[in-house]
Amino acid sequence: MAEIKKIKASTLPVATSTVGFNALGIRQNGDGTVDNVLVPYSLLIGATPVITPSVNANGELIITIDYQKTQQ
């Protein structure tokens, strides 16, 4: 069995943006079992990403990601 590495949450770096952010979660299945899951930020806020590409004056590709609220 692999060795379990324990770290203190207080030693983790603080996020500076939500780009690429995923949270850890637990999903309860219909049969009563549970699974560990990664939850993307867009799902947490109930939104879908809107990706807009553009090219700046230097010819560099700029990708902008905005989130559009989903219908409930």
C-alpha positions in Angstrom: 0.0 0.0 0.0 1.3 3.5 -0.8 2.4 5.7 2.0 -0.1 8.5 2.8 1.5 12.0 2.9 -0.2 14.4 5.3 0.1 18.1 5.0 -1.4 21.0 7.0 -4.0 23.0 5.1 -2.4 26.1 6.5 0.8 25.3 4.5 -1.1 25.3 1.1 -0.7 28.3 -1.1 -3.5 30.8 -1.3 -5.2 31.1 -4.8 -4.8 34.4 -6.5 -7.5 33.8 -9.2 -10.2 31.4 -10.1 -8.6 30.5 -13.4 -8.2 26.7 -13.5 -9.7 26.4 -10.0 -11.1 23.1 -9.0 -12.5 22.2 -5.6 -12.5 18.7 -4.0 -15.9 17.3 -3.2 -17.8 14.2 -2.3 -20.6 12.8 -4.5 -23.2 10.5 -2.9 -24.3 7.8 -5.3 -27.7 6.3 -5.6 -26.6 3.1 -4.0 -25.4 4.9 -0.9 -21.7 4.8 -1.7 -19.6 7.9 -2.1 -16.9 9.1 -4.6 -14.3 11.8 -4.3 -14.7 14.3 -7.2 -13.1 17.4 -8.6 -15.6 20.2 -9.1 -14.7 23.0 -11.6 -15.3 26.6 -10.5 -17.8 27.1 -13.3 -20.0 24.4 -11.9 -19.7 25.8 -8.4 -21.1 29.2 -9.5 -23.7 27.7 -11.8 -22.2 29.1 -15.0 -20.9 28.1 -18.3 -17.6 29.5 -19.7 -17.8 31.9 -22.7 -14.4 31.9 -24.4 -13.5 34.9 -26.6 -10.2 34.7 -28.7 -8.6 37.9 -30.0 -5.2 39.0 -31.4 -3.5 42.0 -29.9 -1.3 44.6 -31.8 1.8 42.4 -31.3 0.1 39.4 -33.0 -0.3 37.5 -29.7 -3.4 35.4 -29.1 -5.4 36.6 -26.2 -8.1 34.3 -24.7 -10.7 35.8 -22.4 -12.9 33.5 -20.3 -16.1 35.0 -18.9 -18.9 33.0 -17.2 -22.5 33.2 -18.2 -25.1 32.3 -15.6 -27.0 29.2 -16.5 -30.7 29.0 -16.5 -32.1 27.3 -13.4 
